[in-house]
Amino acid sequence: MKREIKFSLVFRDMWQSAGKYVPRVDQLVRVAPAIIEMGCFDRVETNGGGFEQVNLLFGENPNKAVRDWTQPFNDAGIQTHMLDRALNGLRMSPVPDDVRQLFYKVKKAQGTDIARTFCGLNDVRNIAPSIKYAKAAGMISQCALSITHSPIHTVEYYTKMALELIELGADEICIKDMAGIGRPYSLGQIVKNIKEKHPEIVIQYHSHAGPGFSVASILEVCDAGCDYIDVGMEPLSWGTGHADLLTVQAMLKDAGYQVPEINMEAYMKVRSMVQEFMDDFLGLYISPKNRLMNSLLIGPGLPGGMMGSLMADLEKNLETINKGKMKNNQPLMSQDQLLIKLFDEVAYVWPRVGYPPLVTPFSQYVKNLALMNVMQMEKGKARWSMIADDIWDMILGKAGRLPGPLAPEIVEKAKAEGREFFDGDPQSNYPDSLDKYRKLMNEKQWETGEDDEELFEYAMHPAQYEAYRSGKAKVEFKAEVAQKRAAKEEANKPAAAPAAVVGLPTTPQVLTVDVNGQPYRVTVAFGDNANAPVASAPPVAAPVAAPAPAAGGGEEVLSPLEGKFFLVKNASDAPVKVGDIVNEGDVLCYVEAMKTYNAVRAEFGGTVTAILVNPGDAVSEDDVLMTIQ
């Protein structure tokens, strides 16, 4: 009999890889006992990444969610682990150093045992502070190698990185094969090289099933000395998710490894509850295509965790493109055509921006840049004509050192726009901010929370936290679910007669949603009006002053894309106000789309005469955001 292999259920990532959301805290607490009863998991991934932002979007307190959800596993002696993004903490953009230090203290106090830290650029400088902070908080520091396949990302590259992380104090190493494109033999060699130097170091393998390599890779890394394997389970395994527990257990048992037995009665309970959660509302955000494995993913190398949300969002991007085509009497594009164009553009963009590993947030940046290029070129505009500030930070080196060189066309564009490249410590670009947020909370008379966890949440996710505290997030989320349910029900109605055409309502429908016992009337629009701002009564947050434009009105500032409108990225920033004088090139506001904040800059100088949208409101491409005279 060979040595023991242990399993970890990546419950958070199962959902993130399938669609847009994860279960509510009441659902998580219900499923936890059945997961424990299965008897085959030594670890469970409970939080991290987008998990806490999703809580905020639901209108839930993420700190309560983490505490309630991890407690049953803590009591059962099952280790909990979370995914964190090093310099970026739990979000898509870099985090100040003092917020990073508080992060680990809070998560340990809430019941998380292991911090799985990765840098989307594999820059060890970004991971080093996380090792120190995690261990100081009493957590196990597990450091991840973000696996991708390129001329730069070789076995030697990853072996060197792992040995550096161990030298810095990492307790464990995770082989994070987030797109499932690591080649089985090479992954085995990486694990073998680490174990030869450090046989005492625990190695955990994480992979997605999409391109089809994962099961072979699991066998290779186990033969090379891997200790833990991340698995998913039906109905959220395979496809953009992870190899299924039953398959992996049977394969390793046949290979002679000691693997835990599975309580199949409990397995069926968990499977049934996961399906129940999908039927409740989560399935509304899961594309059927995410259940499929697809070798086309070998080419672009996009990660499974991103593909889940991508397929949910692609319909909106397609709608935007086709609106323009309809205006110009051009043939409409299908989703498959858009997907192929996107994959081709990713292949074009990725090497030209220095081969960043395609993992959050840089997979999003590369995908967003490719998608923006496709959308702009479909409108007859130039490639690279819209690059978000966070993407520029990656290109310029402010978020870390890129693995490969930039293409001359990117360097020339940066110089033409007066942008400066940076090669210092990335953390130095993001000064401490906890004092600012503590002051803001005092002014708002908000408690900083047990172990300062509310302060942490505000500093980590300022815009989403304010929407949660105001109640706006819950109202908008319930309205969104109601709209999707109504659309699904309408589409599934049988035709009244052979000639009848089933369609959506042509006029806005008024629905009532309940938030903590308070009824809200919500207007839900369909078709061309589907992206209109949500109207509700009574109001849950004071709107931004939006007076009628002054005489003459001024020139309109249009939204460059569909998303959510924000005046600032951080609560401590000063927003533009009516009456402010702005110059050409000044940042006026942001449109948050595809998990990045896209700056809207003034194309001309003048005085702001009106702000026509409230922060957090949904906007469509070409909506008027403000006027300048």
Secondary structure as UniProt FT lines:
FT   STRAND          6..9
FT   HELIX           11..18
FT   HELIX           25..37
FT   STRAND          41..48
FT   TURN            49..50
FT   HELIX           51..58
FT   HELIX           62..76
FT   STRAND          79..84
FT   HELIX           86..88
FT   TURN            89..90
FT   HELIX           97..110
FT   STRAND          114..117
FT   TURN            120..121
FT   HELIX           124..136
FT   TURN            137..138
FT   STRAND          140..146
FT   HELIX           155..167
FT   TURN            168..169
FT   STRAND          172..177
FT   TURN            178..179
FT   HELIX           184..197
FT   TURN            199..200
FT   STRAND          202..207
FT   TURN            210..211
FT   HELIX           214..224
FT   STRAND          228..232
FT   TURN            234..235
FT   TURN            239..240
FT   HELIX           245..254
FT   TURN            255..256
FT   HELIX           264..280
FT   HELIX           282..285
FT   HELIX           288..291
FT   HELIX           295..298
FT   TURN            299..300
FT   HELIX           304..327
FT   TURN            328..329
FT   HELIX           335..352
FT   TURN            360..361
FT   HELIX           362..378
FT   TURN            379..380
FT   TURN            383..384
FT   HELIX           389..396
FT   TURN            397..399
FT   HELIX           408..416
FT   TURN            417..418
FT   HELIX           426..429
FT   HELIX           434..444
FT   HELIX           450..452
FT   HELIX           453..460
FT   HELIX           462..470
FT   HELIX           472..492
FT   TURN            498..499
FT   STRAND          509..515
FT   TURN            516..517
FT   STRAND          518..524
FT   HELIX           527..529
FT   TURN            530..531
FT   STRAND          535..537
FT   TURN            551..552
FT   STRAND          555..558
FT   STRAND          563..566
FT   TURN            571..572
FT   TURN            578..579
FT   STRAND          581..582
FT   TURN            584..585
FT   STRAND          587..593
FT   TURN            594..595
FT   STRAND          596..601
FT   STRAND          606..611
FT   TURN            615..616
FT   STRAND          618..619
FT   TURN            621..622
FT   STRAND          624..628
//
